[in-house]
Amino acid sequence: MAIDLEKERRSGTVEQRVVYESGNEMAAYAASQINYHIMGYFPISPSTEVAQFLDLMKANGQHDIKLIPSDGEHSSAGICYGASTAGGRVFNATSAQGYLYMLEQMPVQSGTRFPMVMNLVCRSISGPLDIHGDHSDLYFALNTGWPILMCRDPQAVYDMNLMAIKLAEDPEVRLPVLVASDGYFTSHQKRRVHTFANQEDVLKFVGERPPGNFPHTLDRNHPITVGPYMNEPDYINNCYQQSVAMYNAERVFARIAGEYAELTGREYPMLDLYRMEDAEVAVFLMNSASEIIKDVVDDLRRQGIKAGSIAPNMIRPFPQKQIAEALKNVKAVTVGDRGDSYGAYGGNMVNEIKAALFTHGNHTTQVISRIYGLGGKEFYAEDGHHLFQLAIDAANTGRVEVPFDYYGHTPGDPEKAPKRVMNPLKFEDLKTGLITVTKNEETGKLGVRIPPLRALTKKPKRIAPGHGACPGCGIFSGLELFFKGIEGDIVALFHTGCAMVVTTGYPYSSHKATYIHNLFQNGAATLSGVVEMFWERKRRGELDELGLQDDFTFVMVTGDGGMDIGMGPAIGAALRGHKMIIIEYDNEGYMNTGAQLSYSTPLGHRTSTSNIGKVQKGKAFQHKDTPQIMAATNIPYVFTGSEAYPQDLVKKAAKAQWYAQHEGLVYGKILIACPLNWISPDDQGTNIIDAAVNSCFFPLYEVENGQTTITYNPEEKGNRIPLTDWLKTMGKTRHLTKPENAEALAEFEQEVERRWKVLQAKHENPYL
């Protein structure tokens, strides 16, 4: 990567120190120095670390930011919007689908002119699922009314975050600001970064508090209405004022960047122009790739080719005039977009550059569009040479042979199409007849007879060996045991999560039956559509030609926090009564994104966003009782299960299938071990889960047509153990057994006992 040594040596007037950190760490560090009031957040890779680093600092008393874990990105955006209306400073970070999930909130925030700062750690948009970096999420932000600052490296992430809050709060702007960096390239790349040595200097630069003349919702003497219903012409006037504020942001940012340069010696003009003073050919790239292309420019210059590169430090407002000026003497420019605007013959940047040239009377510069680097595909110097060669060829010939194309893709080859590795499961192997379910017409309850478990081992596994789960992961042992109780064919939908990620690495799949994936929040709604299409096509006789021997069982598998962000659609599906099963594997956290707290994480448990430190002792609130929430929707069957009690789980699976085929939606929760993030031995999962059951933390019961039955009572069996016996089995909870955490332990024990007593009361009284 080209390094401007003179720029590196340059120093400002403020005391600085040098650290060696990643982009995510620098976003968090800048936020801690600003000491925002509120951060509403939800974990999604690769932005998740920002909240993790802030939580770790919070645990040790390094800032006062109130970190609010939301139930999804849409809610996190709502938290941030509400907090911003109340007059304080607000911060957030997200990526990809998370940003799209909160997208409808973005124009609300800018349209009502409440400042905040959001870090968008750019990542590919699904589907199919890819968690690596490109700009496909960033391009959705272009029409939201937020000024957008660009960060090519961790140094820029730090600097832009400090300038962003000052820009957002400027009276001539008063808009929320987006700070964009490249996922995994910049977010996780470590490099030398210069920072303000003293927080007082940061606060002096940004200002100690938001300007006092901003209206807010906590001023009783000046009440305001936020987001009124507005007709024409008031609405168009509001939009005009917002547009003026956006264009003001260009001038204000230039002023702020000038002030920042005096303090630090680091300059951020609207455009970063590299050797463009006499360039005849150029390449336009954004963020991390824009540094790599500088090496190519130097190499071409040594060959006598007048090459240069352009990278924007701000893309909203778009630096139209500056780009037209930079390209006025350039014969040809290749514009690389790390995201496609499908059907527009180029990505967003190339079409905006063409508009800039046309607007300012440049009809001679040849423009080549290439889509590159999607899904995190690396960008190397040889790729830069290719982009320059396109411009060189156009400059030499005076025409562009292929104006728009992808670069770096591999054309499909029918000979290399993925071939089936495993044969489909046979219906006769799955419909064994070994399990019988009968309904008692007097009680309305089901009776289940199962053979000895060894007799069920001949049933084929529905998920093949070869998945990439961690050693000791309880997901697949728990799911396979549940599936032993299911007879016949299934259609399975998996939420995003560990179970999905480790079984479907393209071009292979561990699933032997039909499998569907949809995003974290919308699985229940998606499977509802599949279920109703099945019954409607069956009613119309359209499935007869498939030779179906029996009805499908539709199963949604969720976990890793999927019943947080997906709770709304799950309740909606339950209330509508679709004939399907929701089975949740509960590993007590968002494990697929790095073990952040979920609402199922118990009180006091350690996660990467509920750290242990001088002022914080793990998760601060009690865990969500999802089975009871789902039981309150009056679905026919709810259960809890555990691989430590296999007969109990298999019987409940058989009941679940019967109810899902005959009456409506079923919900079940299986507690499963996550040795990696529970910090426990990978061969002790079953024993740890057994201890969770016998401590009454995870009681085994069912709610059948509104009546609760405890299916295993450790007190009656003489097996109940103290809660601390379970907590001592896991590294994430051993701190709770220490004397200094006695208060948190007592609160946790009281809640476990309270829930157990309530459950016993419901067991004894059919009307509770």
TIVO-839733 format. One record per residue (C-alpha): residue in three letters; x, y, z. Coordinates in steps of 0.001 Angstrom, whole numbers, padded with zeros to 6 digits, always signed. Example, Ala and Ser with C-alpha at 12.3 -4.5 7.8 and 13.67 -1.06 7.14 Angstrom:
// residues 2
ala+012300-004500+007800 ser+013670-001060+007140 
END
This chain:
// residues 768
met+000000+000000+000000 ala+001345+003443-000876 ile+002285+005488+002173 asp+002675+009258+002075 leu+005615+009571+004468 glu+005348+013350+004586 lys+001706+013048+005596 glu+002579+010420+008207 arg+005240+012666+009742 arg+003015+015736+009782 ser+001965+016789+013263 gly-000648+019205+014539 thr-001053+021391+017564 val-002845+018930+019831 glu-001115+016224+021871 gln-001537+012820+020243 arg-000593+009253+020973 val-000048+006283+018687 val-002045+003060+018995 tyr-002178-000055+016837 glu-005834-000921+016428 ser-008566-001970+013984 gly-011304+000136+012428 asn-013959-001234+014777 glu-011775-000513+017779 met-011213+003044+016600 ala-014946+003647+016074 ala-015554+002488+019641 tyr-012631+004486+021015 ala-013803+007679+019310 ala-017311+007108+020701 ser-015906+006610+024200 gln-013911+009847+023973 ile-017011+011737+022831 asn-018870+009943+025648 tyr-022226+009670+023875 his-025325+009478+026022 ile-026967+006468+024314 met-026101+003609+021983 gly-028951+001348+020919 tyr-027475-001678+019182 phe-028017-005165+017839 pro-025157-007491+016860 ile-024416-008187+013227 ser-021058-009020+011686 pro-018756-007248+010965 ser-019972-004225+012974 thr-020666-006236+016137 glu-017250-005553+017617 val-018006-001849+017996 ala-020583-002564+020715 gln-018377-005292+022185 phe-015421-002946+022619 leu-017650-000272+024116 asp-019166-002780+026544 leu-015722-003957+027622 met-014687-000351+028266 lys-017972+000261+030086 ala-017340-002708+032369 asn-014116-001041+033474 gly-015606+002427+033884 gln-013940+004044+030856 his-017065+005869+029631 asp-020637+006629+030652 ile-022494+005616+027482 lys-025759+003822+028180 leu-025623+000719+025958 ile-029099-000592+025165 pro-029280-004085+023621 ser-032304-004124+021341 asp-034341-007037+020010 gly-033376-006243+016399 glu-031916-003547+014208 his-035291-001968+013545 ser-035692-001513+017278 ser-032140-000266+017696 ala-032888+002453+015138 gly-036035+003327+017067 ile-034110+003504+020332 cys-031588+005835+018719 tyr-034258+008024+017155 gly-036166+008346+020410 ala-032984+009145+022299 ser-031981+011783+019750 thr-035339+013557+020105 ala-034628+013857+023830 gly-031628+016110+023245 gly-028565+013948+023902 arg-025838+012486+021764 val-026611+009153+020097 phe-024409+006531+018444 asn-024954+003239+016611 ala-023204+000741+014346 thr-024577-001840+011939 ser-023997-003712+008682 ala-025766-005210+005669 gln-029154-006771+006444 gly-029146-004979+009777 tyr-029027-001648+007995 leu-031761-002704+005585 tyr-033920-003829+008508 met-033667-000351+010037 leu-033875+001393+006666 glu-037381+002803+007057 gln-036205+004643+010170 met-033375+006419+008356 pro-035468+008992+006411 val-037535+009574+009565 gln-034390+010565+011463 ser-033114+012895+008744 gly-036532+014254+007807 thr-037149+015433+011355 arg-033563+016750+011589 phe-032302+015033+014744 pro-028519+014525+014736 met-026741+011280+015583 val-023811+009245+014230 met-024132+005779+012702 asn-021179+003632+011684 leu-022020+001457+008676 val-019416-001300+008480 cys-020129-002204+004888 arg-021052-005788+004015 ser-022715-007757+001263 ile-026491-007830+001084 ser-028213-011225+001049 gly-029203-013393-000642 pro-027558-015703-000759 leu-025939-015022+002603 asp-022427-013552+002527 ile-020961-011732+005508 his-017938-010150+003818 gly-017347-006617+002687 asp-018655-004721-000314 his-020769-001585-000732 ser-024162-003080-001551 asp-025565-001941+001809 leu-023964+001502+001513 tyr-025741+002187-001762 phe-029106+001816-000043 ala-028090+004727+002193 leu-027671+007197-000647 asn-031311+008341-000684 thr-031940+008492+003075 gly-030924+012124+003592 trp-027872+011388+005750 pro-024485+012958+004948 ile-022067+010061+004333 leu-018375+010136+005250 met-015990+007524+003862 cys-013123+005786+005687 arg-010296+004097+003806 asp-008399+002875+006892 pro-008651+002717+010721 gln-007093+006175+011009 ala-009917+007617+008930 val-012489+005716+011004 tyr-011239+007463+014120 asp-010947+010881+012504 met-014267+010770+010660 asn-016112+009712+013825 leu-014821+012785+015633 met-015737+015069+012747 ala-019115+013372+012155 ile-020727+014448+015432 lys-019538+018032+014919 leu-020959+017984+011387 ala-024266+016461+012534 glu-024776+019086+015239 asp-023791+022122+013210 pro-026799+024499+013102 glu-026506+024769+009308 val-026715+020980+008940 arg-028527+019381+011883 leu-028721+015967+010232 pro-027735+012429+011263 val-024412+011399+009735 leu-023273+008014+008413 val-019623+006949+008711 ala-018851+004126+006259 ser-015907+001724+006399 asp-015226-001592+004692 gly-016215-004725+006566 tyr-013294-007021+007441 phe-010890-004984+005289 thr-010935-001914+007538 ser-013085-003082+010436 his-010680-005863+011419 gln-007447-004593+009890 lys-004987-003323+012489 arg-002645-000464+011730 arg-000945+002474+013366 val-003422+005179+014327 his-002839+008627+015812 thr-005442+009630+018387 phe-006071+012572+020678 ala-004126+011871+023859 asn-006600+013688+026102 gln-010373+013451+026132 glu-010592+017135+027059 asp-009158+018021+023653 val-011757+015829+021934 leu-014594+017510+023808 lys-013119+020925+023093 phe-013104+020083+019367 val-016605+018584+019136 gly-018139+020725+021884 glu-019080+019452+025313 arg-022783+019030+024596 pro-025262+019430+021759 pro-026046+023067+020956 gly-028601+024395+023405 asn-030827+025873+020697 phe-031872+022447+019400 pro-035518+021629+020140 his-036010+018418+022091 thr-038779+016468+023788 leu-037643+017048+027387 asp-038113+020812+027455 arg-041325+021313+029396 asn-041303+025049+028741 his-041120+024587+024981 pro-043093+021448+024072 ile-042749+020270+020481 thr-044513+017876+018142 val-042132+015442+016463 gly-043085+014003+013097 pro-046494+015615+012506 tyr-048840+014678+009707 met-047944+017095+006915 asn-049707+017952+003659 glu-048528+019716+000504 pro-047077+022366+000315 asp-045592+021974+003795 tyr-044061+018605+003006 ile-042210+019833-000080 asn-040983+022814+001939 asn-039685+020462+004639 cys-037873+018402+001996 tyr-036415+021576+000471 gln-035030+022662+003835 gln-033548+019210+004338 ser-031965+019417+000864 val-030441+022805+001696 ala-029041+021357+004906 met-027492+018461+002975 tyr-025698+020771+000564 asn-024633+022932+003505 ala-022912+019838+004853 glu-020306+020043+002082 arg-019200+023519+003092 val-019463+022797+006814 phe-017466+019587+006466 ala-014730+021479+004620 arg-014545+023954+007501 ile-014521+021196+010141 ala-011880+019253+008223 gly-009752+022393+008106 glu-010008+022819+011864 tyr-009170+019169+012321 ala-006117+019442+010065 glu-004767+022279+012177 leu-005149+020204+015328 thr-003859+016869+014000 gly-002016+017493+010739 arg-004376+015107+008935 glu-006276+016494+005963 tyr-009608+015252+004601 pro-010685+017189+001502 met-013906+016167-000244 leu-011799+014215-002750 asp-008542+012408-002113 leu-006657+013059-005357 tyr-003478+011062-005906 arg-001145+012303-008649 met-004087+013776-010574 glu-002393+017088-011405 asp-001553+016004-014997 ala-003265+012614-015200 glu-004535+011380-018550 val-006037+008131-017224 ala-007579+007572-013820 val-009373+005073-011624 phe-012108+005992-009129 leu-012430+003681-006112 met-013817+004080-002601 asn-012484+003211+000849 ser-009943+000407+001345 ala-009301-000323-002348 ser-008484+003350-002936 glu-005246+002941-000986 ile-004154-000157-002908 ile-004641+001601-006264 lys-002005+004190-005312 asp+000712+001549-005666 val-000543+000910-009192 val-000457+004624-009973 asp+003173+004793-008837 asp+004059+001758-010936 leu+002408+003205-014068 arg+004087+006547-013512 arg+007452+004783-013511 gln+006474+003395-016922 gly+005781+006896-018211 ile+001984+006627-018076 lys+000262+009669-016606 ala-002016+007866-014182 gly-003886+009108-011141 ser-006570+007987-008718 ile-009617+009562-007120 ala-011323+008571-003869 pro-014086+010497-002120 asn-014024+011303+001594 met-017694+012208+001325 ile-020355+010860-001039 arg-023394+012654+000395 pro-023554+015353-000628 phe-021908+014048-003770 pro-018778+016072-004712 gln-020051+016659-008216 lys-018183+019860-009033 gln-014887+018610-007594 ile-015084+015385-009616 ala-015821+017277-012812 glu-012834+019523-012119 ala-010531+016582-011342 leu-011485+014826-014597 lys-011565+017795-016976 asn-008230+016869-018619 val-008501+013101-018179 lys-009003+011099-021356 ala-010541+008028-019689 val-011530+006958-016194 thr-012513+003530-014907 val-015031+003664-012064 gly-015069+000654-009774 asp-018328+000085-007893 arg-018346-002450-005064 gly-022081-002814-005508 asp-024366-003027-008538 ser-027425-000929-009281 tyr-029079-003800-011101 gly-030426-002795-014476 ala-028820+000685-014494 tyr-025753-000299-016566 gly-023419+000552-013741 gly-023233+001050-010017 asn-024351+004212-008270 met-020977+005916-008356 val-020350+005556-012091 asn-023750+006947-012959 glu-023309+009881-010598 ile-019875+010574-012087 lys-021356+010519-015587 ala-024005+012988-014421 ala-021303+015208-012914 leu-019345+015286-016176 phe-022454+015977-018255 thr-023664+018703-015889 his-020354+020534-016077 gly-019976+020264-019839 asn-017408+017477-020109 his-018379+015318-023100 thr-014899+014010-023892 thr-013755+011937-020905 gln-014450+008269-021592 val-016080+006478-018634 ile-015795+002726-018048 ser-017901+000968-015410 arg-016840-002195-013619 ile-018502-003966-010720 tyr-015801-005547-008580 gly-015049-006994-005159 leu-018535-008241-004307 gly-018917-010554-001340 gly-015558-009507+000078 lys-013531-010557-002954 glu-010010-009223-002413 phe-008667-006366-004489 tyr-005002-006671-005442 ala-002543-004541-007400 glu-003008-006731-010482 asp-006735-005950-010331 gly-005848-002269-010266 his-003652-002730-013341 his-006623-004302-015127 leu-008870-001333-014318 phe-006198+001061-015527 gln-005668-000937-018710 leu-009332-000443-019561 ala-008845+003316-019245 ile-005568+003234-021205 asp-007207+001327-024061 ala-010104+003790-024164 ala-007724+006754-024119 asn-005697+005301-026998 thr-008648+004374-029189 gly-011043+007147-028261 arg-013854+004695-027519 val-014965+002229-024846 glu-015398-001313-026150 val-017426-002579-023144 pro-018892+000337-021131 phe-020288-001861-018344 asp-019320-005276-017037 tyr-018388-007226-013933 tyr-014740-007822-013140 gly-013436-010800-011176 his-016395-013109-011691 thr-016140-016629-013070 pro-018473-017487-015966 gly-020662-020473-015237 asp-019651-023840-016596 pro-022469-026398-016881 glu-019897-029171-016570 lys-019006-027915-013097 ala-022539-027606-011762 pro-022829-029004-008207 lys-023826-032647-008237 arg-025873-034428-005626 val-023633-036089-003068 met-026338-037768-000960 asn-029482-039504-002091 pro-032795-038054-000898 leu-034282-039622+002192 lys-036788-042374+001476 phe-040268-041948+002851 glu-040459-045566+003964 asp-037294-045155+006045 leu-038756-042134+007790 lys-042292-043455+008329 thr-041343-046356+010585 gly-044601-046829+012500 leu-042568-047368+015660 ile-044106-044294+017274 thr-047849-044108+017898 val-049838-041059+018952 thr-053433-041296+020149 lys-055805-038650+021419 asn-057820-039134+024607 glu-061234-037768+023701 glu-062155-037162+027356 thr-059084-035175+028392 gly-058176-033858+024951 lys-054551-034781+025565 leu-052315-036959+023466 gly-050789-040261+024481 val-047466-041282+022954 arg-045846-044686+022817 ile-042227-044923+021736 pro-040010-047990+021487 pro-036658-048233+023256 leu-034434-045515+021843 arg-032090-048055+020290 ala-034945-049071+018001 leu-035053-045535+016604 thr-031389-045519+015648 lys-032262-047151+012332 lys-034115-043988+011320 pro-031759-042049+009030 lys-030280-038755+010197 arg-031951-035764+008590 ile-028749-033723+008847 ala-025713-035464+007439 pro-022304-035656+009087 gly-019819-033146+007747 his-021143-029872+009108 gly-018712-027350+010548 ala-020011-026941+014085 cys-017612-026446+016996 pro-016547-029501+019031 gly-019210-030311+021597 cys-021895-028134+019995 gly-025263-029322+021263 ile-027322-028084+018340 phe-027177-031185+016189 ser-027391-033808+018903 gly-030432-031951+020240 leu-032058-031508+016839 glu-031420-035082+015727 leu-032966-036385+018924 phe-036001-034187+018312 phe-036227-035390+014706 lys-036240-039013+015907 gly-039766-038327+017095 ile-040882-036991+013696 glu-042254-039516+011220 gly-042284-038982+007454 asp-041175-036072+005300 ile-040331-032616+006542 val-039694-029226+005014 ala-037297-027294+007245 leu-036612-023578+007404 phe-033590-022362+009332 his-033157-018862+010663 thr-029731-017320+010242 gly-027552-018721+013013 cys-024942-021336+013807 ala-027104-024239+012645 met-027640-022552+009300 val-024108-021278+008713 val-022250-024513+009485 thr-024481-026760+007354 thr-024837-024864+004089 gly-021410-023737+002898 tyr-021902-023533-000864 pro-021697-025685-002949 tyr-022390-028295-000270 ser-025266-028807+002120 ser-025629-031130+005102 his-029414-031217+004741 lys-030958-034379+003338 ala-034458-032936+003141 thr-035772-029733+001601 tyr-034230-026731+003335 ile-035044-023012+003190 his-033173-020081+004704 asn-034482-016651+005437 leu-033087-013927+007609 phe-033090-013790+011380 gln-036322-011926+011834 asn-038665-013339+009219 gly-038458-017126+009289 ala-041862-017733+010860 ala-043620-015560+008283 thr-041721-017227+005447 leu-042586-020750+006553 ser-046184-019637+007073 gly-046292-018856+003366 val-044864-022278+002493 val-047402-024010+004749 glu-050403-022215+003316 met-049207-022743-000256 phe-048925-026472+000468 trp-052469-026727+001778 glu-053908-024576-000995 arg-052148-026490-003774 lys-053191-029728-002143 arg-056792-028511-002027 arg-056643-027719-005739 gly-055214-031146-006556 glu-051974-029700-007924 leu-049715-031927-005818 asp-051230-035244-006812 glu-048670-035742-009574 leu-045860-035633-006994 gly-047121-038850-005454 leu-047082-037552-001890 gln-047589-040479+000445 asp-048437-038359+003468 asp-048551-034752+004586 phe-045347-032884+005181 thr-044350-031676+008608 phe-043130-028084+008426 val-040408-027197+010905 met-038732-023861+011546 val-035412-024121+013385 thr-034318-021031+015238 gly-031691-020156+017811 asp-028769-017816+018446 gly-031231-015107+019427 gly-033667-015769+016601 met-036580-015607+019042 asp-035553-012050+019905 ile-035398-010410+016495 gly-037891-012967+015149 met-040335-012777+018057 gly-042887-010582+016295 pro-043306-012795+013218 ala-043349-015898+015456 ile-046210-014499+017518 gly-047996-013456+014331 ala-047705-016991+012933 ala-048948-018410+016245 leu-051976-016136+016328 arg-052828-017084+012745 gly-052546-020752+013660 his-050429-022095+010786 lys-049790-025831+010949 met-046056-025830+011659 ile-043470-026360+014387 ile-041076-023729+015689 ile-038199-025465+017445 glu-035693-023208+019201 tyr-032246-024373+020214 asp-031363-022090+023099 asn-027624-021526+023511 glu-028228-018414+025615 gly-026712-015846+023292 tyr-026059-014590+019778 met-023378-017222+019342 asn-023065-017052+015555 thr-021914-013421+015721 gly-019502-013800+018625 ala-021403-014600+021835 gln-023236-011340+022466 leu-026030-011251+025011 ser-029496-012196+023820 tyr-032713-011879+025756 ser-032384-015560+026644 thr-029029-014905+028364 pro-029642-015284+032113 leu-028950-012584+034669 gly-025291-012105+035498 his-023991-014333+032718 arg-020912-013161+030884 thr-021064-012493+027140 ser-019083-010270+024803 thr-021622-007489+025374 ser-022172-008136+029094 asn-018594-008180+030295 ile-017241-008506+033811 gly-015348-005545+035211 lys-015061-003086+038059 val-018470-001525+037455 gln-020334-004238+035516 lys-020974-007838+036513 gly-022463-009564+033483 lys-025968-009257+032033 ala-028046-006766+033970 phe-031562-008152+033450 gln-033394-011492+033641 his-033782-013910+030747 lys-036850-014107+028552 asp-039305-016916+029276 thr-040112-017679+025637 pro-042229-020823+026226 gln-044568-018867+028477 ile-044789-016033+025958 met-045712-018483+023208 ala-048161-020306+025509 ala-049950-016988+025997 thr-050855-017009+022281 asn-053097-020041+023009 ile-051424-022351+020510 pro-052267-026029+021050 tyr-048859-027221+022222 val-045748-025738+023854 phe-042890-027753+025326 thr-039361-027645+026650 gly-036867-030444+026068 ser-033322-031586+026623 glu-030996-034172+025149 ala-030196-035157+028750 tyr-033730-036637+028892 pro-034082-038288+025470 gln-037331-040231+025984 asp-039057-037064+027165 leu-037888-035116+024112 val-038820-037815+021588 lys-042333-038088+023020 lys-042772-034331+022854 ala-041553-034298+019245 ala-044210-036878+018345 lys-046870-034771+020028 ala-045577-031678+018262 gln-045928-033382+014898 trp-049486-034487+015586 tyr-050607-031017+016662 ala-048766-029348+013774 gln-050499-031617+011262 his-053959-031484+012810 glu-054522-028294+014803 gly-052025-025468+014471 leu-048673-024006+015421 val-046399-025668+017970 tyr-043453-024135+019800 gly-040658-026021+021542 lys-037423-024973+023201 ile-034358-027190+023604 leu-031551-025998+025858 ile-028269-026877+024168 ala-024647-026495+025171 cys-022236-024083+023494 pro-018833-025087+024921 leu-016897-022411+023052 asn-018902-019511+024445 trp-020029-021077+027701 ile-016322-021699+028376 ser-016952-025315+029301 pro-015411-028701+028372 asp-016640-029849+024971 asp-017365-033370+026250 gln-019586-032262+029138 gly-022535-030758+027279 thr-025108-033356+028312 asn-024006-033202+031958 ile-024181-029401+031996 ile-027669-029443+030492 asp-028700-032105+033021 ala-027514-029803+035814 ala-029534-026932+034315 val-032650-029132+034478 asn-032011-030451+037994 ser-031314-026958+039333 cys-034784-025976+038035 phe-033262-023272+035846 phe-034566-025123+032781 pro-037625-027126+033860 leu-039047-029765+031541 tyr-042751-029283+030940 glu-045472-029000+028320 val-048519-026805+027863 glu-051136-028867+026057 asn-054319-027031+025092 gly-053678-024540+027868 gln-052906-027076+030615 thr-049408-027203+032067 thr-047750-030494+032971 ile-044283-030780+034487 thr-042852-033837+032742 tyr-039809-034197+034988 asn-039739-032957+038583 pro-036233-033088+040097 glu-037637-032473+043575 glu-039910-035524+043405 lys-037009-037599+042063 gly-034711-036363+044835 asn-032362-034935+042196 arg-032652-031180+042743 ile-029298-029452+043066 pro-028339-025893+044071 leu-028198-023409+041213 thr-024514-022826+041999 asp-023733-026465+041111 trp-024814-025682+037561 leu-023096-022289+037448 lys-019753-023818+038476 thr-019734-026001+035354 met-019245-023010+033002 gly-016542-020378+032780 lys-019114-017748+031792 thr-020843-018017+035173 arg-018230-019005+037771 his-017842-015363+038811 leu-021398-015512+040208 thr-020282-017989+042859 lys-017706-015559+044287 pro-018559-013620+047492 glu-018385-010197+045794 asn-021236-011234+043468 ala-023517-012611+046178 glu-026197-009997+045495 ala-026465-010853+041794 leu-026502-014570+042596 ala-029290-014107+045132 glu-031375-012157+042600 phe-030872-014884+039998 glu-031725-017657+042482 gln-034889-015861+043556 glu-036085-015519+039969 val-035386-019174+039159 glu-037285-020214+042278 arg-040165-017854+041503 arg-040592-019243+037991 trp-040392-022808+039307 lys-043109-022134+041914 val-045339-020523+039281 leu-044854-023554+037053 gln-045748-025908+039915 ala-048902-023908+040576 lys-049895-024169+036919 his-049176-027898+036978 glu-051531-028334+039931 asn-054307-026075+038616 pro-055583-026609+035039 tyr-057067-023103+035012 leu-053753-021298+035504 
END
